[in-house]
């Protein structure tokens, strides 16, 4: 083993700059492991006892489609070798599948959108009587809201895939999910967790957009992001991220149950409040792109808190 405290798996160096800077300030030796173009063998020694997964399901949107299966295979190997992997293979596999997330929420008895997973549009026909329109069409392997759209009928769904079969990529699975009307002025709520505890909460005012990545790299205040994902609401104002100091305690407790069940070390849980009074949880994010301006409203630097957590993990080892 090299004299390295921590290995960070990643595929988006711009996202990692604040974390790497905080690690350097604290004197923690780390090795960035870029999973976009790499290799590993079954006889490679461990480089460290602690690994931190920062790979993202949205890698394919940046031309890094092969990063996701490589990261997953590598983390499974690390597990077999006895390394501690934060947000490891099982957590990453859950993040890669909106259908698995929907099933987890259902088994926990938490209000979540009804979802139908399919790999052929014709297979949706037996469900035709159960679908309420409009509905959301979204890829099972999500990421930055890409390819999510509101649809009005099965014929429209058929037409989308017939027009461009490439929409099926990267994993050839899609969901048709219950559409949840809600007050656009309230937006959705995202709760960021670290080590099982709430780090901060924020409201995200979407203005009809689906790319809600909290990183200022993707959604800066001026609306021009380095890794912007094409969005249907291109004429809409930029997404707004607002500190939410008075998040209901029972919402936090529900999110904590999700974090425990998902075995999430660091990540975000999203819910929204519908027009008819439901609080619906719908997304589990293991790759948590923290928003420094929101955390500053709570009086701290979020990356310093993450490094505190990582240092604690190292100390325990």
C-alpha positions, -999 to 999 in steps of 0.1 A, spaced: 0 0 0 13 35 -8 13 62 18 -21 75 7 -49 82 31 -77 83 6 -85 74 -30 -113 95 -47 -130 79 -77 -144 106 -100 -150 115 -137 -157 152 -135 -126 171 -123 -144 205 -122 -168 191 -96 -139 178 -75 -119 211 -72 -135 223 -39 -131 189 -23 -95 184 -34 -86 219 -22 -102 212 12 -82 179 15 -50 197 6 -57 224 32 -61 197 59 -30 178 49 -48 146 39 -29 127 13 -52 115 -15 -51 100 -49 -76 112 -76 -87 81 -96 -103 92 -129 -126 64 -140 -132 78 -175 -101 61 -192 -84 36 -169 -78 -1 -161 -73 -23 -131 -63 -60 -126 -73 -87 -102 -38 -87 -87 -34 -49 -81 -28 -41 -44 -50 -17 -26 -37 18 -28 -54 28 4 -78 14 31 -104 41 23 -120 50 -10 -146 77 -17 -168 72 -47 -177 105 -65 -186 89 -99 -219 101 -114 -247 84 -133 -247 115 -156 -212 106 -169 -226 95 -203 -238 130 -209 -202 142 -209 -191 115 -233 -180 92 -205 -205 64 -209 -179 37 -200 -170 54 -167 -201 41 -150 -196 3 -156 -159 7 -148 -165 24 -115 -191 -2 -105 -168 -31 -114 -139 -15 -96 -158 -9 -64 -171 -45 -64 -134 -56 -67 -125 -32 -38 -153 -47 -17 -139 -82 -23 -104 -70 -13 -117 -56 20 -114 -19 13 -138 5 29 -156 23 0 -178 53 9 -209 54 -13 -197 20 -26 -209 -5 -52 -244 -12 -37 -251 25 -31 -239 34 -66 -260 6 -81 -290 21 -63 -282 56 -76 -280 42 -111 -315 29 -111 -346 51 -106 -367 20 -106 -348 4 -77 -351 37 -59 -389 37 -64 -391 2 -52 -370 9 -21 -392 39 -12 -423 17 -17 -410 -10 6 -403 16 33 -439 27 31 -429 62 20 -451 81 -4 -434 80 -38 -445 83 -75 -460 52 -91 -435 41 -117 -435 16 -146 -402 4 -158 -400 -7 -195 -376 -17 -222 -401 -17 -250 -429 8 -255 -454 -19 -265 -450 -35 -231 -467 -4 -216 -501 -13 -232 -513 -36 -204 -508 -7 -180 -528 17 -202 -558 18 -179 -536 26 -148 -517 55 -162 -527 90 -154 -518 117 -179 -498 137 -181 -469 115 -169 -431 119 -167 -409 99 -190 -374 95 -176 -344 72 -180 -337 46 -154 -301 57 -152 -307 93 -145 -284 123 -143 -288 160 -143 -324 157 -155 -314 146 -190 -341 131 -212 -369 137 -187 -400 151 -204 -437 154 -197 -458 132 -220 -496 131 -227 -502 96 -241 -488 62 -250 -488 73 -287 -465 102 -278 -442 78 -259 -441 55 -290 -433 85 -312 -404 97 -291 -385 64 -293 -395 58 -330 -381 92 -339 -348 87 -321 -339 51 -309 -307 67 -294 -329 80 -266 -327 45 -251 -291 50 -242 -272 44 -220 -289 14 -204 -320 8 -225 -344 12 -196 -370 39 -190 -397 48 -165 -431 62 -170 -437 79 -137 -466 96 -120 -466 134 -127 -469 154 -94 -484 189 -98 -469 213 -72 -465 250 -65 -437 263 -88 -429 291 -63 -420 264 -36 -402 242 -60 -387 209 -46 -368 203 -14 -333 187 -14 -319 175 19 -281 169 20 -269 142 44 -234 135 57 -227 105 79 -264 99 84 -272 134 97 -287 164 80 -260 188 66 -284 214 53 -317 217 34 -326 239 4 -356 247 -18 -349 244 -55 -370 266 -76 -370 248 -110 -387 273 -133 -398 242 -153 -363 229 -157 -352 193 -150 -314 198 -146 -313 205 -109 -276 197 -103 -266 219 -73 -230 224 -84 -223 260 -93 -203 245 -122 -236 232 -137 -261 257 -124 -243 290 -117 -264 320 -107 -260 335 -142 -274 303 -158 -244 295 -179 -229 262 -168 -197 245 -179 -215 211 -181 -250 223 -189 -274 196 -200 -298 205 -228 -331 214 -211 -366 217 -226 -371 249 -207 -342 268 -224 -360 301 -222 -368 298 -185 -348 317 -158 -319 299 -141 -327 273 -114 -327 290 -79 -312 273 -48 -325 288 -15 -315 278 20 -344 261 38 -340 267 75 -374 255 86 -376 221 69 -402 200 88 -387 176 113 -408 147 101 -396 152 66 -360 150 79 -368 119 98 -383 103 67 -352 112 47 -330 97 74 -349 64 71 -341 65 34 -304 73 40 -301 44 65 -319 19 42 -298 30 12 -266 29 34 -257 63 20 -226 79 34 -229 112 17 -258 123 -5 -291 141 -12 -327 131 -8 -354 150 -28 -391 154 -22 -419 178 -32 -452 189 -18 -481 183 -42 -510 206 -48 -533 181 -30 -511 180 2 -489 150 -3 -452 150 6 -437 127 -21 -401 115 -20 -387 107 -54 -349 108 -57 -318 94 -40 -285 110 -49 -253 94 -39 -231 119 -57 -238 150 -38 -227 182 -55 -228 206 -26 -239 242 -30 -214 265 -10 -237 295 -11 -265 275 5 -243 260 32 -229 295 38 -264 306 48 -261 280 76 -227 293 85 -202 267 72 -182 255 42 -198 222 31 -165 207 18 -148 213 51 -176 193 67 -171 165 42 -134 165 50 -142 164 87 -162 133 80 -135 117 59 -109 125 85 -131 107 111 -133 77 89 -96 76 85 -91 80 123 -114 50 129 -94 29 105 
